[in-house]
Protein backbone atom coordinates (compact mmCIF):
# COMPACT_ATOMS: atom_id res chain seq x y z
CA UNK A 1 0.00 0.00 0.00
CA UNK A 2 1.33 3.46 -0.88
CA UNK A 3 1.63 6.41 1.47
CA UNK A 4 -0.29 9.31 0.00
CA UNK A 5 -1.64 11.66 2.65
CA UNK A 6 0.28 14.46 4.33
CA UNK A 7 -0.44 12.86 7.71
CA UNK A 8 1.08 9.52 6.67
CA UNK A 9 4.15 11.18 5.16
CA UNK A 10 4.62 13.36 8.24
CA UNK A 11 4.37 10.33 10.53
CA UNK A 12 7.18 8.47 8.80
CA UNK A 13 9.45 11.50 8.54
CA UNK A 14 8.92 12.34 12.21
CA UNK A 15 9.63 8.74 13.14
CA UNK A 16 12.97 8.83 11.34
CA UNK A 17 14.01 12.07 13.06
CA UNK A 18 13.26 10.68 16.51
CA UNK A 19 15.24 7.54 15.72
CA UNK A 20 18.21 9.65 14.67
CA UNK A 21 17.82 11.90 17.71
CA UNK A 22 18.00 8.92 20.08
CA UNK A 23 21.04 7.49 18.33
CA UNK A 24 22.80 10.88 18.41
CA UNK A 25 22.39 11.17 22.15
CA UNK A 26 24.18 7.88 22.66
CA UNK A 27 26.81 8.17 19.94
CA UNK A 28 27.30 11.87 19.20
CA UNK A 29 30.94 11.38 18.19
CA UNK A 30 29.70 9.19 15.32
CA UNK A 31 27.34 11.76 13.85
CA UNK A 32 28.32 11.38 10.18
CA UNK A 33 28.20 7.58 10.32
CA UNK A 34 24.71 7.73 11.82
CA UNK A 35 23.48 10.21 9.21
CA UNK A 36 24.75 7.96 6.43
CA UNK A 37 22.81 5.01 7.86
CA UNK A 38 19.48 6.80 7.51
CA UNK A 39 17.31 6.41 4.40
CA UNK A 40 16.34 9.39 2.28
CA UNK A 41 18.05 12.78 2.40
CA UNK A 42 19.34 13.84 5.81
CA UNK A 43 21.41 16.82 6.83
CA UNK A 44 22.46 18.42 10.09
CA UNK A 45 22.76 22.20 10.26
CA UNK A 46 24.48 24.51 12.71
CA UNK A 47 21.62 26.46 14.26
CA UNK A 48 23.65 29.66 14.55
CA UNK A 49 24.24 30.19 10.81
CA UNK A 50 22.41 27.22 9.18
CA UNK A 51 25.58 25.89 7.52
CA UNK A 52 25.50 22.18 6.81
CA UNK A 53 27.76 20.22 9.13
CA UNK A 54 26.70 16.78 7.94
CA UNK A 55 25.01 15.63 4.73
CA UNK A 56 24.37 11.97 4.02
CA UNK A 57 25.40 10.19 0.83
CA UNK A 58 21.84 10.12 -0.48
CA UNK A 59 21.72 13.91 -0.22
CA UNK A 60 25.00 14.36 -2.07
CA UNK A 61 23.96 11.91 -4.78
CA UNK A 62 20.57 13.55 -5.33
CA UNK A 63 21.85 17.12 -5.38
CA UNK A 64 25.17 16.39 -7.10
CA UNK A 65 26.84 18.70 -4.57
CA UNK A 66 28.90 18.14 -1.43
CA UNK A 67 28.14 19.96 1.81
CA UNK A 68 31.26 22.10 1.23
CA UNK A 69 30.02 23.19 -2.19
CA UNK A 70 26.58 24.05 -0.80
CA UNK A 71 28.04 26.01 2.11
CA UNK A 72 30.41 27.90 -0.20
CA UNK A 73 27.48 28.99 -2.37
CA UNK A 74 25.69 30.47 0.63
CA UNK A 75 22.33 32.08 -0.16
CA UNK A 76 23.04 31.68 -3.88
CA UNK A 77 22.32 27.96 -3.47
CA UNK A 78 18.78 28.70 -2.28
CA UNK A 79 18.18 31.29 -5.01
CA UNK A 80 19.22 28.81 -7.70
CA UNK A 81 17.60 25.67 -6.34
CA UNK A 82 14.53 26.60 -4.30
CA UNK A 83 11.37 27.64 -6.15
CA UNK A 84 10.66 31.38 -5.67
CA UNK A 85 7.31 30.67 -3.98
CA UNK A 86 8.94 28.24 -1.55
CA UNK A 87 11.72 30.72 -0.86
CA UNK A 88 9.21 33.50 -0.23
CA UNK A 89 6.66 31.66 1.91
CA UNK A 90 8.27 28.50 3.31
CA UNK A 91 11.69 29.94 4.11
CA UNK A 92 10.49 32.53 6.65
CA UNK A 93 8.39 29.92 8.47
CA UNK A 94 11.42 27.66 8.86
CA UNK A 95 13.52 30.60 10.12
CA UNK A 96 10.87 31.49 12.68
CA UNK A 97 10.78 27.88 13.83
CA UNK A 98 14.59 27.77 14.17
CA UNK A 99 14.46 30.76 16.51
CA UNK A 100 11.76 29.52 18.86
CA UNK A 101 11.62 25.71 18.80
CA UNK A 102 12.73 23.41 21.60
CA UNK A 103 13.78 19.75 21.41
CA UNK A 104 10.21 18.43 21.50
CA UNK A 105 8.94 20.47 18.56
CA UNK A 106 9.02 19.76 14.85
CA UNK A 107 8.20 21.77 11.76
CA UNK A 108 7.13 20.33 8.41
CA UNK A 109 6.61 21.94 5.02
CA UNK A 110 6.11 21.02 1.39
CA UNK A 111 8.56 22.86 -0.84
CA UNK A 112 9.79 22.74 -4.42
CA UNK A 113 13.48 22.05 -5.06
CA UNK A 114 15.18 22.03 -8.45
CA UNK A 115 16.22 18.60 -9.69
CA UNK A 116 19.80 19.02 -11.01
CA UNK A 117 19.31 16.27 -13.59
CA UNK A 118 16.11 17.56 -15.17
CA UNK A 119 16.17 21.25 -14.28
CA UNK A 120 12.55 20.89 -13.14
CA UNK A 121 11.25 21.54 -9.62
CA UNK A 122 10.36 18.44 -7.59
CA UNK A 123 8.02 18.60 -4.60
CA UNK A 124 9.74 17.69 -1.33
CA UNK A 125 8.39 17.07 2.13
CA UNK A 126 10.80 18.47 4.73
CA UNK A 127 10.74 17.98 8.50
CA UNK A 128 13.09 19.70 10.99
CA UNK A 129 13.81 18.95 14.64
CA UNK A 130 16.14 20.89 16.97
CA UNK A 131 18.96 19.16 18.82
CA UNK A 132 19.64 21.99 21.23
CA UNK A 133 22.20 20.19 23.35
CA UNK A 134 24.67 20.77 20.50
CA UNK A 135 22.92 23.75 18.84
CA UNK A 136 21.99 21.72 15.77
CA UNK A 137 19.01 21.13 13.50
CA UNK A 138 18.17 17.66 12.19
CA UNK A 139 16.44 17.72 8.82
CA UNK A 140 14.81 15.00 6.74
CA UNK A 141 13.84 16.05 3.23
CA UNK A 142 12.53 13.72 0.56
CA UNK A 143 10.86 14.00 -2.85
CA UNK A 144 7.23 12.95 -2.73
CA UNK A 145 7.80 10.73 -5.77
CA UNK A 146 10.08 8.45 -3.75
CA UNK A 147 8.40 8.65 -0.36
CA UNK A 148 6.97 5.10 -0.45
CA UNK A 149 10.42 3.55 -0.70
CA UNK A 150 11.82 5.80 2.02
CA UNK A 151 8.84 5.04 4.23
CA UNK A 152 9.37 1.30 4.02
CA UNK A 153 13.04 1.70 4.92
CA UNK A 154 12.22 4.02 7.83
CA UNK A 155 9.69 1.55 9.18
CA UNK A 156 12.24 -1.23 8.96
CA UNK A 157 14.81 0.88 10.81
CA UNK A 158 12.21 1.76 13.45
CA UNK A 159 11.70 -1.94 14.08
CA UNK A 160 15.46 -2.46 14.33
CA UNK A 161 16.22 0.65 16.37
CA UNK A 162 17.03 -1.15 19.61
CA UNK A 163 19.21 -3.65 17.77
CA UNK A 164 21.13 -0.87 16.02
CA UNK A 165 21.61 1.08 19.24
CA UNK A 166 22.80 -2.04 21.05
CA UNK A 167 25.34 -3.01 18.39
CA UNK A 168 26.47 0.36 17.02
CA UNK A 169 29.80 0.35 18.86
CA UNK A 170 30.56 -3.09 17.44
CA UNK A 171 29.68 -1.86 13.95
CA UNK A 172 32.02 1.11 14.33
CA UNK A 173 34.86 -1.18 15.40
CA UNK A 174 34.83 -3.05 12.08
CA UNK A 175 37.41 -1.95 9.53
CA UNK A 176 36.45 -1.16 5.94
CA UNK A 177 37.83 -4.52 4.80
CA UNK A 178 35.99 -6.38 7.57
CA UNK A 179 32.74 -4.76 6.45
CA UNK A 180 33.43 -5.87 2.88
CA UNK A 181 34.01 -9.43 4.07
CA UNK A 182 30.91 -9.33 6.27
CA UNK A 183 28.80 -8.18 3.33
CA UNK A 184 29.88 -11.20 1.33
CA UNK A 185 29.41 -13.58 4.25
CA UNK A 186 25.85 -12.30 4.60
CA UNK A 187 25.31 -12.75 0.86
CA UNK A 188 26.19 -16.43 1.21
CA UNK A 189 29.61 -16.50 -0.42
CA UNK A 190 32.18 -19.06 0.71
CA UNK A 191 35.62 -18.15 2.04
CA UNK A 192 37.08 -19.17 -1.32
CA UNK A 193 34.62 -16.94 -3.20
CA UNK A 194 35.41 -13.98 -0.93
CA UNK A 195 39.13 -14.56 -1.41
CA UNK A 196 38.74 -14.34 -5.17
CA UNK A 197 36.41 -11.33 -5.12
CA UNK A 198 38.59 -9.23 -2.80
CA UNK A 199 41.96 -10.50 -4.10
CA UNK A 200 43.12 -11.63 -0.68
CA UNK A 201 44.36 -15.00 0.53
CA UNK A 202 42.09 -17.66 1.97
CA UNK A 203 43.89 -17.37 5.30
CA UNK A 204 43.26 -13.62 5.34
CA UNK A 205 39.54 -14.21 4.78
CA UNK A 206 39.48 -16.69 7.66
CA UNK A 207 41.29 -14.17 9.85
CA UNK A 208 38.78 -11.43 8.97
CA UNK A 209 35.87 -13.79 9.67
CA UNK A 210 37.34 -14.63 13.08
CA UNK A 211 37.87 -10.94 13.90
CA UNK A 212 34.34 -10.05 12.80
CA UNK A 213 32.83 -12.67 15.09
CA UNK A 214 35.03 -11.52 17.97
CA UNK A 215 34.27 -7.80 17.51
CA UNK A 216 30.53 -8.26 17.06
CA UNK A 217 30.17 -11.02 19.63
CA UNK A 218 28.09 -12.94 17.07
CA UNK A 219 29.17 -16.59 16.63
CA UNK A 220 26.72 -17.71 13.94
CA UNK A 221 26.34 -16.91 10.25
CA UNK A 222 22.62 -16.29 10.75
CA UNK A 223 23.45 -13.71 13.39
CA UNK A 224 25.96 -12.02 11.09
CA UNK A 225 23.32 -11.84 8.36
CA UNK A 226 20.96 -10.05 10.77
CA UNK A 227 23.77 -7.68 11.75
CA UNK A 228 24.62 -6.92 8.11
CA UNK A 229 20.97 -6.25 7.25
CA UNK A 230 20.47 -3.95 10.25
CA UNK A 231 23.46 -1.82 9.23
CA UNK A 232 22.57 -1.91 5.52
CA UNK A 233 25.68 -3.78 4.43
CA UNK A 234 23.41 -5.77 2.13
C-alpha positions in Angstrom: 0.0 0.0 0.0 1.3 3.5 -0.9 1.6 6.4 1.5 -0.3 9.3 0.0 -1.6 11.7 2.7 0.3 14.5 4.3 -0.4 12.9 7.7 1.1 9.5 6.7 4.1 11.2 5.2 4.6 13.4 8.2 4.4 10.3 10.5 7.2 8.5 8.8 9.5 11.5 8.5 8.9 12.3 12.2 9.6 8.7 13.1 13.0 8.8 11.3 14.0 12.1 13.1 13.3 10.7 16.5 15.2 7.5 15.7 18.2 9.6 14.7 17.8 11.9 17.7 18.0 8.9 20.1 21.0 7.5 18.3 22.8 10.9 18.4 22.4 11.2 22.2 24.2 7.9 22.7 26.8 8.2 19.9 27.3 11.9 19.2 30.9 11.4 18.2 29.7 9.2 15.3 27.3 11.8 13.8 28.3 11.4 10.2 28.2 7.6 10.3 24.7 7.7 11.8 23.5 10.2 9.2 24.8 8.0 6.4 22.8 5.0 7.9 19.5 6.8 7.5 17.3 6.4 4.4 16.3 9.4 2.3 18.1 12.8 2.4 19.3 13.8 5.8 21.4 16.8 6.8 22.5 18.4 10.1 22.8 22.2 10.3 24.5 24.5 12.7 21.6 26.5 14.3 23.6 29.7 14.5 24.2 30.2 10.8 22.4 27.2 9.2 25.6 25.9 7.5 25.5 22.2 6.8 27.8 20.2 9.1 26.7 16.8 7.9 25.0 15.6 4.7 24.4 12.0 4.0 25.4 10.2 0.8 21.8 10.1 -0.5 21.7 13.9 -0.2 25.0 14.4 -2.1 24.0 11.9 -4.8 20.6 13.5 -5.3 21.8 17.1 -5.4 25.2 16.4 -7.1 26.8 18.7 -4.6 28.9 18.1 -1.4 28.1 20.0 1.8 31.3 22.1 1.2 30.0 23.2 -2.2 26.6 24.0 -0.8 28.0 26.0 2.1 30.4 27.9 -0.2 27.5 29.0 -2.4 25.7 30.5 0.6 22.3 32.1 -0.2 23.0 31.7 -3.9 22.3 28.0 -3.5 18.8 28.7 -2.3 18.2 31.3 -5.0 19.2 28.8 -7.7 17.6 25.7 -6.3 14.5 26.6 -4.3 11.4 27.6 -6.2 10.7 31.4 -5.7 7.3 30.7 -4.0 8.9 28.2 -1.5 11.7 30.7 -0.9 9.2 33.5 -0.2 6.7 31.7 1.9 8.3 28.5 3.3 11.7 29.9 4.1 10.5 32.5 6.6 8.4 29.9 8.5 11.4 27.7 8.9 13.5 30.6 10.1 10.9 31.5 12.7 10.8 27.9 13.8 14.6 27.8 14.2 14.5 30.8 16.5 11.8 29.5 18.9 11.6 25.7 18.8 12.7 23.4 21.6 13.8 19.8 21.4 10.2 18.4 21.5 8.9 20.5 18.6 9.0 19.8 14.8 8.2 21.8 11.8 7.1 20.3 8.4 6.6 21.9 5.0 6.1 21.0 1.4 8.6 22.9 -0.8 9.8 22.7 -4.4 13.5 22.1 -5.1 15.2 22.0 -8.5 16.2 18.6 -9.7 19.8 19.0 -11.0 19.3 16.3 -13.6 16.1 17.6 -15.2 16.2 21.2 -14.3 12.5 20.9 -13.1 11.2 21.5 -9.6 10.4 18.4 -7.6 8.0 18.6 -4.6 9.7 17.7 -1.3 8.4 17.1 2.1 10.8 18.5 4.7 10.7 18.0 8.5 13.1 19.7 11.0 13.8 18.9 14.6 16.1 20.9 17.0 19.0 19.2 18.8 19.6 22.0 21.2 22.2 20.2 23.3 24.7 20.8 20.5 22.9 23.7 18.8 22.0 21.7 15.8 19.0 21.1 13.5 18.2 17.7 12.2 16.4 17.7 8.8 14.8 15.0 6.7 13.8 16.1 3.2 12.5 13.7 0.6 10.9 14.0 -2.9 7.2 12.9 -2.7 7.8 10.7 -5.8 10.1 8.5 -3.7 8.4 8.6 -0.4 7.0 5.1 -0.4 10.4 3.5 -0.7 11.8 5.8 2.0 8.8 5.0 4.2 9.4 1.3 4.0 13.0 1.7 4.9 12.2 4.0 7.8 9.7 1.5 9.2 12.2 -1.2 9.0 14.8 0.9 10.8 12.2 1.8 13.4 11.7 -1.9 14.1 15.5 -2.5 14.3 16.2 0.6 16.4 17.0 -1.2 19.6 19.2 -3.7 17.8 21.1 -0.9 16.0 21.6 1.1 19.2 22.8 -2.0 21.1 25.3 -3.0 18.4 26.5 0.4 17.0 29.8 0.4 18.9 30.6 -3.1 17.4 29.7 -1.9 13.9 32.0 1.1 14.3 34.9 -1.2 15.4 34.8 -3.0 12.1 37.4 -1.9 9.5 36.4 -1.2 5.9 37.8 -4.5 4.8 36.0 -6.4 7.6 32.7 -4.8 6.5 33.4 -5.9 2.9 34.0 -9.4 4.1 30.9 -9.3 6.3 28.8 -8.2 3.3 29.9 -11.2 1.3 29.4 -13.6 4.2 25.8 -12.3 4.6 25.3 -12.7 0.9 26.2 -16.4 1.2 29.6 -16.5 -0.4 32.2 -19.1 0.7 35.6 -18.2 2.0 37.1 -19.2 -1.3 34.6 -16.9 -3.2 35.4 -14.0 -0.9 39.1 -14.6 -1.4 38.7 -14.3 -5.2 36.4 -11.3 -5.1 38.6 -9.2 -2.8 42.0 -10.5 -4.1 43.1 -11.6 -0.7 44.4 -15.0 0.5 42.1 -17.7 2.0 43.9 -17.4 5.3 43.3 -13.6 5.3 39.5 -14.2 4.8 39.5 -16.7 7.7 41.3 -14.2 9.9 38.8 -11.4 9.0 35.9 -13.8 9.7 37.3 -14.6 13.1 37.9 -10.9 13.9 34.3 -10.0 12.8 32.8 -12.7 15.1 35.0 -11.5 18.0 34.3 -7.8 17.5 30.5 -8.3 17.1 30.2 -11.0 19.6 28.1 -12.9 17.1 29.2 -16.6 16.6 26.7 -17.7 13.9 26.3 -16.9 10.3 22.6 -16.3 10.7 23.4 -13.7 13.4 26.0 -12.0 11.1 23.3 -11.8 8.4 21.0 -10.1 10.8 23.8 -7.7 11.8 24.6 -6.9 8.1 21.0 -6.2 7.2 20.5 -3.9 10.2 23.5 -1.8 9.2 22.6 -1.9 5.5 25.7 -3.8 4.4 23.4 -5.8 2.1 
